[in-house]
Amino acid sequence: MIKFEQVSKTYPGGQRALSKVSFHIEPGEMAFLTGHSGAGKSTLLKLISIMERPSVGRVLINGHDLNQIKRRQIAFIRRDIGMIFQSPHLLTSKTVFDNVALPLIIEGYGRRETEKRVQAALEMVGLRDKARSLPMMLSGGEAQRVGIARAVVNKPPLLLADEPTGNLDPKLSMEIIRLFEDFNQAGVSVFVATHDLGLIARMKYRTLTLRNGQMITDGLSEDMMEGEG
Amino acid sequence: MSLLFKGRSQGASDTRIGLLQVMGAFFVSHLRQALGSLGELWRQPAASIMTIAVLGLSITLPSTLYILVKNTEKISAGWDQASEISLFLKDSTSAASAQQLLTRLKTWPEIESVTFIPADEALKEFQYLSGLGDAIAYLESNPLPDVVLVTPNEKYATPTAARLLLEKLRNQREVDIGKLDIEWLERLYALLDIARDLVSLIGVLLFISVVLIIGNTIRLNILSQREEILVMKLVGATDAFIHRPFMYTGFWFGLLGGLLAWFAVIIILWWMDSSIQAFASLYQKEFNITGLSGNALLLMLALSVGLGLVGSLISVQRHVQEIEPK
């Protein structure tokens, strides 16, 4: 699903964000990525979502070598990646329904199918009654859940989340992670970047840790926490 | 959950819609984006009307000039047809030789008709028209030659063809001088050529300005929707999908601007019609100004839409690519 082979990323100006990072996320796996600010988490996620290209090494997503793909292929590869951000990036002029429907409209789904899928996605995140609301009428947690509904509405095989609970209280954070677990149960690969070690400690999932752009640990969260402790 | 991930039991799978559905969705998507763009114009009436007005008026000016040039050509074509060649015969030409010449000329395919004016008749006419009756009576002999008026047929009535015919007629042994008074017509044609070039030049300059104005309007639209474009790119929108609403905006600007130009041309011609009629009546002529033909109207609309699309295309190609999620 995701494969990094000796990947390094150096930004123009010489700032090295990642150094010889290698790992593999299997289809249907759920994993966390952690590390302090500036450890390289965001750069790693940007490489997966093709916002950046590696300076050295290979990144493979669903079998696509990101060094080889052409610009016009990027959109199609991104359709297979549901992306969730710390800020949900909702379109303020559109309703919750329209925001969630966006990936389906882009992919050319019919109106009936779109309606069914959006309703199902909103129901899954507990916001079916908010379909006609505008984003400004939602709380932070609700907006984040709309972002999640949009990320999963077109059945992507991979869900990528960058600090999805960064703006939420612990209870809401846990709810969001439970949602990710539900998606993972349905066969979706989930890769979550977070610096919230407390959240990771409550889970029993594979956790990759970055420090200064290098992968320092790769194991189950409870083992990692014991090691840290 | 069951509906959303139906058919996905384990791991990732590519679930895609069928070809027919893709084609249907493609047209529905186009229709939706076309109507959406029209709706956007409707929601910003002031800015939209200004852009459409600029486009419409920019097309109105060359269109009106084009119509005026065409109508002048129509009038001058009428004058052209009436052009005559005057052949002044040599003094030594006898009446029999003049008749032979007439008979010969009547067989030429280039000639529509020939009229013989004997010298005596020409003098009488000159006496009558010039008002020099008494003075002419003192002349010892008639200084005027016999004249043959030749009317070329339609095909040989253009200045170039008539000039060739004149050369041929001058070579006839009975002919002393041949005259074709078409210099003024040639000057008119030269002026019309300049007018045509001027219309083309004004047209090109205005069209370039239209493209730039539409390009700039679309650029502002793109910048105001920057966040939306970023989100669309993140969720997998292709450049074509993002370009389309802006291209349709250019299309609507072009179409509505073209219709406005058509309407403006009709108003201008209607307004000018009475003054043209008054001018024509001074020459005891009836003249109706001809507006845009069906084909010309379609061409004008196509041109207007084309300008709208080119302006949009230049803008989206340049500015949408610059917006990339980082």
HADDOCK unambig.tbl for C-alpha pairs under 7 A between the chains (distance, minus, plus):
assign (segid A and resid 27 and name CA) (segid B and resid 11 and name CA) 4.82 0.50 0.50
assign (segid A and resid 27 and name CA) (segid B and resid 12 and name CA) 5.99 0.50 0.50
assign (segid A and resid 28 and name CA) (segid B and resid 10 and name CA) 6.61 0.50 0.50
assign (segid A and resid 28 and name CA) (segid B and resid 11 and name CA) 4.31 0.50 0.50
assign (segid A and resid 28 and name CA) (segid B and resid 12 and name CA) 6.77 0.50 0.50
assign (segid A and resid 51 and name CA) (segid B and resid 325 and name CA) 6.07 0.50 0.50
assign (segid A and resid 51 and name CA) (segid B and resid 326 and name CA) 5.67 0.50 0.50
assign (segid A and resid 75 and name CA) (segid B and resid 233 and name CA) 6.77 0.50 0.50
assign (segid A and resid 75 and name CA) (segid B and resid 236 and name CA) 4.23 0.50 0.50
assign (segid A and resid 75 and name CA) (segid B and resid 237 and name CA) 5.62 0.50 0.50
assign (segid A and resid 75 and name CA) (segid B and resid 238 and name CA) 5.29 0.50 0.50
assign (segid A and resid 76 and name CA) (segid B and resid 236 and name CA) 5.93 0.50 0.50
assign (segid A and resid 78 and name CA) (segid B and resid 234 and name CA) 6.82 0.50 0.50
assign (segid A and resid 78 and name CA) (segid B and resid 235 and name CA) 6.32 0.50 0.50
assign (segid A and resid 78 and name CA) (segid B and resid 236 and name CA) 4.96 0.50 0.50
assign (segid A and resid 79 and name CA) (segid B and resid 235 and name CA) 6.02 0.50 0.50
assign (segid A and resid 79 and name CA) (segid B and resid 236 and name CA) 4.69 0.50 0.50
assign (segid A and resid 89 and name CA) (segid B and resid 231 and name CA) 6.77 0.50 0.50
assign (segid A and resid 91 and name CA) (segid B and resid 228 and name CA) 6.18 0.50 0.50
assign (segid A and resid 103 and name CA) (segid B and resid 235 and name CA) 5.79 0.50 0.50
assign (segid A and resid 103 and name CA) (segid B and resid 236 and name CA) 6.98 0.50 0.50
assign (segid A and resid 106 and name CA) (segid B and resid 237 and name CA) 5.70 0.50 0.50
assign (segid A and resid 108 and name CA) (segid B and resid 22 and name CA) 6.43 0.50 0.50
assign (segid A and resid 108 and name CA) (segid B and resid 25 and name CA) 5.03 0.50 0.50
assign (segid A and resid 108 and name CA) (segid B and resid 26 and name CA) 6.54 0.50 0.50
assign (segid A and resid 108 and name CA) (segid B and resid 29 and name CA) 6.93 0.50 0.50
assign (segid A and resid 109 and name CA) (segid B and resid 25 and name CA) 6.46 0.50 0.50
assign (segid A and resid 110 and name CA) (segid B and resid 25 and name CA) 6.27 0.50 0.50
assign (segid A and resid 117 and name CA) (segid B and resid 4 and name CA) 6.12 0.50 0.50
assign (segid A and resid 120 and name CA) (segid B and resid 1 and name CA) 6.80 0.50 0.50
assign (segid A and resid 120 and name CA) (segid B and resid 3 and name CA) 6.72 0.50 0.50
assign (segid A and resid 120 and name CA) (segid B and resid 4 and name CA) 6.25 0.50 0.50
assign (segid A and resid 121 and name CA) (segid B and resid 4 and name CA) 6.74 0.50 0.50
assign (segid A and resid 124 and name CA) (segid B and resid 1 and name CA) 6.27 0.50 0.50
assign (segid A and resid 153 and name CA) (segid B and resid 4 and name CA) 6.79 0.50 0.50
assign (segid A and resid 155 and name CA) (segid B and resid 4 and name CA) 6.60 0.50 0.50
assign (segid A and resid 155 and name CA) (segid B and resid 5 and name CA) 6.13 0.50 0.50
assign (segid A and resid 157 and name CA) (segid B and resid 12 and name CA) 4.37 0.50 0.50
assign (segid A and resid 157 and name CA) (segid B and resid 13 and name CA) 6.40 0.50 0.50
assign (segid A and resid 186 and name CA) (segid B and resid 5 and name CA) 6.45 0.50 0.50
assign (segid A and resid 186 and name CA) (segid B and resid 8 and name CA) 6.63 0.50 0.50
assign (segid A and resid 186 and name CA) (segid B and resid 9 and name CA) 6.37 0.50 0.50
assign (segid A and resid 187 and name CA) (segid B and resid 8 and name CA) 6.27 0.50 0.50
assign (segid A and resid 187 and name CA) (segid B and resid 9 and name CA) 5.98 0.50 0.50
assign (segid A and resid 187 and name CA) (segid B and resid 10 and name CA) 4.68 0.50 0.50
assign (segid A and resid 187 and name CA) (segid B and resid 11 and name CA) 4.49 0.50 0.50
assign (segid A and resid 187 and name CA) (segid B and resid 12 and name CA) 6.47 0.50 0.50
assign (segid A and resid 188 and name CA) (segid B and resid 11 and name CA) 6.01 0.50 0.50
assign (segid A and resid 188 and name CA) (segid B and resid 12 and name CA) 6.21 0.50 0.50
